[in-house]
Amino acid sequence: MTNAAEQDWQVPGESRPATDKRCLTILGATGSIGQSTLDLVERNPDRFEVEALTAFENVSQLAQCARKTNAKLAVIANPELYDDLKQALAGTDIEKAAGPQALIEAASRPVDLVMAAIVGAAGLAPTLAAVKQGTTIGLANKECLVSAGDFFMGEAARSGAQILPVDSEHNAVFQVLPSEAGKDINKIILTASGGPFRTWSQEQMAKAQPKDALKHPNWSMGRKLTIDSATMINKGLELIEAYHLFPVNADQLDVLVHPQSIVHSMVEFCDGSVLAQMGAPDMRTPIAYTLTWPGRMATPSPRLDLKEIGALTFEGVDHTRFPAVGLALSCLKRGDGSPTVLNAANEVAVERFLEGDIGFLDIVSLIDAVLNQTDKENAHAAPMSFQDVMELDKFARECAGQIADHK
């Protein structure tokens, strides 16, 4: 498994020109990241224009967003909803399209930046299509790097695509990491809120219902991401993502629980210096930095008042109550296809938990069982192509479904 540590590190695309107006495509426009992006776009019509917007099946919201931004193209991923989309956009000049291939074609259009905000492995194909065009990518879909890190970053290197991290943790590292600093990094520390169950016992978590897990204390996110925060597997996935984004090896990655979500991540250097990026927990801050980098823009995000906050606290991860972090890190260190299996199994497990089929603690145990079954069948070779990724992803999902059915 390769990563940025094996190349000469420099800030990706440092010579990117700051144009007067940037053209954007937003993949996943109706999700939480997509909506935060559109909020900034609509507040700054002189700085941005929208080429294409996509959504999975929320036709009414997609049409509303397309009308408000005067997007040139609106795509609904579910092909059965094409007629609904046509009706919702009747009387406009906005192009309409539907289906997986339409998503790929939308992502392939020439723009200044594609905001890749489709949740889960479903975002891989369209994001990869944008990468192959050499487009600058605002990467909010961590699964692209978890499921297909080596392949994805290899395609970016071949096309010259710039990958700008949108996740608050990786965006924080990106903001504080100087150019050509790879050899000077001692450690990258990702912070975690601890989620809604940070102080819950294992006995309490065993009885947790979806409504409990969806009450995140700090962040407003989609359902899947909120459950990932509750199990803390989101931090495990982010460790894998950081490995591919930054010039470090797996042993130079760490997680620190920080309940206030003010310090978003830290970089420790060889001389003992630690640089951190801080801000109120509002995704519009890292999104704005991605949209305007290497510059900045004003946002409506709350301003940080450390005097009012008073104190910032930190604690280690309790790996007994939250084993998902260590499980993900062990998958990364194996250097095979285990991260692909991990991601697919997690998506199935979260869905089954939300449907009431399995308990909260069963999420991680199901993932572990799928990984063990994959080992038994010797089906965890590192994927070397998009087809390899999809085949391993499918195998893991089928395995997870079968195991969940017998829980």
PLY file of the C-alpha trace (Angstrom):
ply
format ascii 1.0
element vertex 407
property float x
property float y
property float z
element edge 406
property int vertex1
property int vertex2
end_header
0.00 0.00 0.00
1.40 3.37 -1.04
0.70 6.87 0.15
1.97 10.44 0.08
4.87 9.55 2.38
6.52 7.72 -0.50
6.56 10.83 -2.67
8.13 14.26 -2.24
5.49 16.11 -0.24
4.26 19.47 -1.33
0.92 21.18 -1.00
-1.19 19.78 -3.87
-1.73 22.26 -6.67
0.03 25.13 -4.92
0.16 27.07 -8.19
-3.62 26.93 -8.67
-4.69 30.39 -9.87
-7.33 32.35 -8.01
-9.92 33.19 -10.67
-12.59 35.85 -10.33
-15.43 33.33 -10.60
-15.28 29.56 -10.14
-17.52 27.02 -11.80
-18.66 24.13 -9.61
-20.33 20.76 -9.85
-21.80 19.37 -6.62
-22.22 15.60 -6.40
-24.69 14.93 -3.60
-26.26 18.38 -3.53
-29.14 17.48 -1.21
-26.97 15.97 1.56
-25.52 17.87 4.50
-22.23 18.75 2.76
-24.00 19.62 -0.46
-26.44 21.89 1.33
-23.67 23.67 3.25
-21.81 24.17 -0.02
-24.90 25.61 -1.69
-25.45 27.94 1.25
-22.03 29.47 0.60
-22.58 29.55 -3.16
-25.92 31.31 -2.83
-24.39 33.89 -0.47
-21.66 34.62 -3.02
-23.25 34.62 -6.50
-20.46 36.85 -7.81
-17.83 34.24 -6.92
-19.43 30.99 -8.08
-21.53 29.53 -10.85
-23.01 26.04 -10.86
-22.56 23.64 -13.75
-24.28 20.55 -12.36
-26.08 19.31 -9.27
-26.84 15.68 -8.47
-28.93 13.83 -5.89
-29.93 10.25 -5.23
-33.73 10.51 -5.06
-34.75 13.84 -3.48
-36.28 15.30 -6.64
-38.04 18.27 -5.09
-34.98 19.53 -3.23
-32.71 18.95 -6.22
-35.05 20.92 -8.46
-35.32 23.72 -5.93
-31.52 23.97 -5.64
-31.08 23.89 -9.41
-33.58 26.72 -9.85
-32.02 28.86 -7.10
-28.49 28.51 -8.47
-29.45 28.51 -12.15
-27.53 25.25 -12.59
-27.04 24.08 -16.15
-27.70 20.40 -15.34
-29.62 18.46 -12.70
-29.14 14.70 -12.35
-31.17 12.28 -10.24
-29.34 9.00 -9.64
-32.50 6.89 -9.49
-33.55 6.52 -13.15
-37.15 5.80 -12.15
-37.46 9.41 -10.99
-36.52 11.02 -14.30
-40.10 11.97 -15.21
-40.55 13.53 -11.76
-37.42 15.59 -12.29
-38.58 16.74 -15.73
-41.87 17.85 -14.24
-40.18 19.61 -11.31
-37.98 21.59 -13.70
-40.61 22.24 -16.35
-40.41 25.72 -17.78
-36.66 26.08 -17.17
-33.66 25.73 -19.45
-31.98 23.40 -16.98
-30.88 20.09 -18.53
-32.28 16.98 -16.86
-30.78 13.51 -16.67
-31.04 10.36 -14.57
-29.16 7.17 -13.78
-25.62 6.13 -12.85
-24.14 6.98 -16.25
-25.66 10.45 -16.08
-23.87 10.95 -12.74
-20.56 10.05 -14.36
-21.21 12.37 -17.30
-22.08 15.22 -14.93
-18.87 14.65 -12.96
-16.86 14.65 -16.18
-17.92 18.12 -17.29
-15.14 20.73 -17.30
-15.35 22.87 -14.16
-12.97 24.50 -11.69
-13.97 22.19 -8.83
-16.14 19.14 -8.21
-17.50 18.87 -4.68
-17.64 15.10 -4.13
-20.25 14.77 -1.39
-22.08 11.54 -2.24
-22.11 9.38 0.88
-20.65 5.89 0.75
-19.09 3.74 -1.96
-21.76 4.98 -4.38
-19.70 8.15 -4.76
-16.61 6.35 -6.07
-17.52 6.03 -9.77
-18.56 9.66 -10.39
-15.73 11.06 -8.29
-13.25 8.88 -10.15
-14.68 10.19 -13.43
-13.90 13.74 -12.30
-10.41 12.70 -11.21
-9.67 11.23 -14.62
-10.47 14.61 -16.17
-7.77 16.21 -14.03
-10.38 18.28 -12.18
-9.77 19.76 -8.74
-11.77 17.66 -6.27
-13.22 18.82 -2.98
-13.25 15.38 -1.38
-16.00 14.94 1.21
-16.47 11.27 0.33
-13.96 9.46 2.54
-15.00 6.10 1.11
-13.12 6.90 -2.11
-9.87 6.67 -0.16
-10.96 3.94 2.25
-12.25 1.60 -0.46
-9.84 2.47 -3.25
-7.05 4.59 -1.79
-4.08 3.33 -3.81
-6.01 3.15 -7.06
-7.78 6.49 -6.53
-4.64 8.44 -5.66
-2.78 6.75 -8.52
-5.42 8.00 -10.95
-5.13 11.49 -9.47
-1.37 11.44 -9.92
-1.72 10.33 -13.56
-4.28 12.99 -14.47
-2.89 15.80 -12.33
-6.13 16.13 -10.40
-5.83 18.09 -7.17
-7.43 16.45 -4.13
-8.51 18.98 -1.49
-9.86 17.40 1.73
-13.21 18.68 2.95
-13.63 16.65 6.16
-13.00 19.06 9.03
-10.16 16.92 10.41
-8.23 16.52 7.16
-8.96 20.07 6.10
-7.45 21.17 9.41
-4.27 19.21 8.72
-4.17 20.62 5.19
-4.39 24.15 6.58
-1.50 23.80 9.02
0.84 21.53 7.05
3.53 23.57 5.30
4.74 22.71 1.84
7.58 20.18 1.69
7.13 19.35 5.40
6.90 15.58 5.07
10.25 14.73 6.61
9.57 17.00 9.59
6.26 15.43 10.65
6.31 13.33 13.78
2.59 12.63 14.07
-0.82 13.64 12.74
-3.50 13.69 15.44
-7.14 13.60 14.39
-9.61 14.79 17.00
-12.96 13.13 17.72
-15.98 14.48 19.57
-16.62 11.05 21.03
-20.13 11.06 19.59
-23.38 10.74 21.52
-22.17 7.73 23.53
-18.84 9.10 24.78
-19.88 8.68 28.43
-22.16 5.67 27.99
-21.24 2.27 29.39
-21.16 -0.81 27.19
-24.32 -2.00 28.92
-26.09 1.24 27.99
-24.84 1.12 24.40
-26.11 -2.45 24.05
-29.63 -1.05 24.52
-29.15 2.04 22.35
-31.78 2.73 19.71
-31.26 4.58 16.40
-32.90 7.70 17.86
-30.22 7.74 20.59
-27.33 7.26 18.17
-28.60 10.03 15.88
-28.32 12.71 18.57
-24.84 14.05 17.84
-23.74 16.59 20.48
-21.89 18.98 18.15
-22.30 18.36 14.44
-25.27 18.34 12.08
-24.65 15.44 9.68
-26.52 12.85 7.67
-27.82 9.67 9.30
-25.03 7.38 8.14
-22.24 9.74 9.21
-23.90 10.32 12.59
-24.05 6.58 13.29
-20.40 6.29 12.21
-19.58 8.94 14.81
-21.51 7.02 17.46
-19.47 3.85 16.86
-16.36 6.00 16.25
-15.63 4.04 13.11
-15.63 7.42 11.41
-12.27 8.07 13.08
-10.96 4.74 11.87
-12.03 5.56 8.32
-10.44 9.00 8.67
-7.13 7.44 9.74
-7.13 5.47 6.48
-8.04 8.61 4.57
-5.24 10.59 6.24
-2.73 7.90 5.31
-3.47 8.44 1.63
-3.68 12.23 1.82
-0.59 13.11 3.84
3.10 12.06 3.97
2.94 9.75 7.00
2.87 6.04 7.68
0.25 4.25 9.76
2.32 4.47 12.94
2.32 8.27 12.68
-1.46 8.53 12.95
-3.38 8.97 16.18
-6.82 9.91 17.50
-7.60 12.10 20.49
-11.10 12.58 21.89
-11.95 16.28 22.19
-15.60 16.73 23.26
-15.85 20.43 22.38
-14.96 19.90 18.67
-13.02 23.17 18.63
-9.57 21.81 17.76
-10.19 19.93 14.53
-6.80 18.25 14.19
-3.13 18.72 15.00
0.26 18.11 13.43
3.21 17.35 15.70
6.64 18.11 14.21
10.05 16.65 14.95
11.10 19.68 17.03
8.15 19.22 19.42
6.01 21.97 17.92
2.31 21.17 17.55
0.20 23.17 15.10
-3.59 23.00 15.38
-6.50 24.46 13.47
-9.44 25.64 15.57
-12.93 26.86 14.80
-16.57 26.46 15.75
-18.07 23.11 14.65
-19.56 24.30 11.37
-18.78 22.48 8.12
-19.08 25.71 6.16
-15.61 26.68 7.40
-13.65 23.79 5.78
-15.96 23.87 2.75
-15.25 27.57 2.23
-11.51 26.95 2.44
-11.85 24.23 -0.20
-13.95 26.40 -2.51
-11.57 29.37 -2.46
-8.16 27.82 -1.75
-5.45 29.11 -1.84
-7.48 32.13 -0.68
-10.23 32.41 1.91
-13.75 33.78 2.03
-16.08 35.14 4.68
-18.57 32.63 6.10
-21.58 32.89 8.41
-19.97 30.32 10.74
-20.07 31.25 14.45
-16.93 33.01 15.63
-14.77 31.25 18.19
-14.92 32.79 21.67
-12.36 30.97 23.79
-13.12 33.16 26.79
-16.71 31.96 26.73
-15.69 28.33 26.14
-13.28 28.57 29.05
-11.50 25.22 28.71
-10.64 22.63 26.09
-10.42 19.02 27.21
-8.85 15.95 25.66
-8.87 12.24 26.44
-7.70 9.02 24.88
-9.93 6.63 22.95
-11.48 3.90 25.08
-10.76 0.98 22.77
-12.84 -1.40 24.89
-16.04 0.58 24.35
-15.07 1.80 20.87
-13.08 -1.00 19.20
-13.84 0.28 15.68
-10.89 2.71 15.72
-8.35 -0.03 16.35
-10.09 -2.37 13.92
-9.79 0.17 11.11
-6.15 0.91 11.91
-5.33 -2.80 11.83
-6.97 -3.02 8.39
-4.80 -0.16 7.17
-1.62 -1.78 8.48
-2.37 -5.05 6.68
-1.80 -3.39 3.32
-4.39 -5.52 1.50
-8.05 -5.08 0.58
-9.24 -5.08 4.18
-10.18 -1.35 4.16
-12.52 -2.02 1.21
-14.16 -4.85 3.13
-14.32 -2.73 6.29
-16.12 0.09 4.50
-18.64 -2.12 2.70
-19.45 -4.13 5.83
-19.91 -0.94 7.82
-22.37 0.50 5.29
-24.47 -2.66 5.49
-24.24 -2.81 9.29
-25.31 0.83 9.72
-28.27 0.31 7.40
-29.36 -2.82 9.26
-29.06 -1.02 12.61
-31.17 1.90 11.37
-33.76 -0.62 10.15
-33.85 -2.25 13.58
-32.46 -5.60 12.41
-29.35 -5.56 14.64
-28.31 -3.86 17.86
-25.86 -0.98 18.18
-22.96 -3.12 19.43
-23.65 -5.57 16.61
-22.42 -3.00 14.08
-18.74 -3.46 14.89
-19.06 -7.18 15.65
-20.67 -7.65 12.22
-17.79 -5.82 10.53
-15.28 -7.98 12.40
-17.14 -11.13 11.38
-17.07 -10.09 7.72
-13.33 -9.43 7.90
-12.81 -12.88 9.46
-14.93 -14.53 6.78
-12.97 -12.71 4.09
-9.75 -14.08 5.60
-11.13 -17.61 5.58
-11.98 -17.33 1.90
-8.70 -15.59 1.09
-10.67 -12.85 -0.69
-8.88 -9.77 0.57
-6.27 -9.05 -2.10
-5.57 -5.35 -2.56
-7.76 -4.02 -5.40
-5.73 -2.76 -8.35
-8.59 -1.46 -10.51
-12.08 -0.04 -10.23
-13.48 -3.45 -11.12
-11.45 -5.05 -8.31
-12.85 -2.53 -5.84
-16.43 -3.16 -6.94
-16.05 -6.95 -6.80
-14.56 -6.90 -3.30
-17.17 -4.37 -2.18
-19.95 -6.63 -3.50
-18.46 -9.71 -1.82
-18.25 -7.92 1.53
-21.82 -6.59 1.30
-23.23 -10.01 0.50
-21.26 -11.55 3.35
-22.43 -8.83 5.76
-26.05 -9.34 4.72
-25.85 -13.08 5.27
-24.29 -12.70 8.72
-26.80 -10.00 9.72
-29.67 -12.27 8.73
-28.54 -14.80 11.34
-28.00 -12.38 14.21
0 1
1 2
2 3
3 4
4 5
5 6
6 7
7 8
8 9
9 10
10 11
11 12
12 13
13 14
14 15
15 16
16 17
17 18
18 19
19 20
20 21
21 22
22 23
23 24
24 25
25 26
26 27
27 28
28 29
29 30
30 31
31 32
32 33
33 34
34 35
35 36
36 37
37 38
38 39
39 40
40 41
41 42
42 43
43 44
44 45
45 46
46 47
47 48
48 49
49 50
50 51
51 52
52 53
53 54
54 55
55 56
56 57
57 58
58 59
59 60
60 61
61 62
62 63
63 64
64 65
65 66
66 67
67 68
68 69
69 70
70 71
71 72
72 73
73 74
74 75
75 76
76 77
77 78
78 79
79 80
80 81
81 82
82 83
83 84
84 85
85 86
86 87
87 88
88 89
89 90
90 91
91 92
92 93
93 94
94 95
95 96
96 97
97 98
98 99
99 100
100 101
101 102
102 103
103 104
104 105
105 106
106 107
107 108
108 109
109 110
110 111
111 112
112 113
113 114
114 115
115 116
116 117
117 118
118 119
119 120
120 121
121 122
122 123
123 124
124 125
125 126
126 127
127 128
128 129
129 130
130 131
131 132
132 133
133 134
134 135
135 136
136 137
137 138
138 139
139 140
140 141
141 142
142 143
143 144
144 145
145 146
146 147
147 148
148 149
149 150
150 151
151 152
152 153
153 154
154 155
155 156
156 157
157 158
158 159
159 160
160 161
161 162
162 163
163 164
164 165
165 166
166 167
167 168
168 169
169 170
170 171
171 172
172 173
173 174
174 175
175 176
176 177
177 178
178 179
179 180
180 181
181 182
182 183
183 184
184 185
185 186
186 187
187 188
188 189
189 190
190 191
191 192
192 193
193 194
194 195
195 196
196 197
197 198
198 199
199 200
200 201
201 202
202 203
203 204
204 205
205 206
206 207
207 208
208 209
209 210
210 211
211 212
212 213
213 214
214 215
215 216
216 217
217 218
218 219
219 220
220 221
221 222
222 223
223 224
224 225
225 226
226 227
227 228
228 229
229 230
230 231
231 232
232 233
233 234
234 235
235 236
236 237
237 238
238 239
239 240
240 241
241 242
242 243
243 244
244 245
245 246
246 247
247 248
248 249
249 250
250 251
251 252
252 253
253 254
254 255
255 256
256 257
257 258
258 259
259 260
260 261
261 262
262 263
263 264
264 265
265 266
266 267
267 268
268 269
269 270
270 271
271 272
272 273
273 274
274 275
275 276
276 277
277 278
278 279
279 280
280 281
281 282
282 283
283 284
284 285
285 286
286 287
287 288
288 289
289 290
290 291
291 292
292 293
293 294
294 295
295 296
296 297
297 298
298 299
299 300
300 301
301 302
302 303
303 304
304 305
305 306
306 307
307 308
308 309
309 310
310 311
311 312
312 313
313 314
314 315
315 316
316 317
317 318
318 319
319 320
320 321
321 322
322 323
323 324
324 325
325 326
326 327
327 328
328 329
329 330
330 331
331 332
332 333
333 334
334 335
335 336
336 337
337 338
338 339
339 340
340 341
341 342
342 343
343 344
344 345
345 346
346 347
347 348
348 349
349 350
350 351
351 352
352 353
353 354
354 355
355 356
356 357
357 358
358 359
359 360
360 361
361 362
362 363
363 364
364 365
365 366
366 367
367 368
368 369
369 370
370 371
371 372
372 373
373 374
374 375
375 376
376 377
377 378
378 379
379 380
380 381
381 382
382 383
383 384
384 385
385 386
386 387
387 388
388 389
389 390
390 391
391 392
392 393
393 394
394 395
395 396
396 397
397 398
398 399
399 400
400 401
401 402
402 403
403 404
404 405
405 406
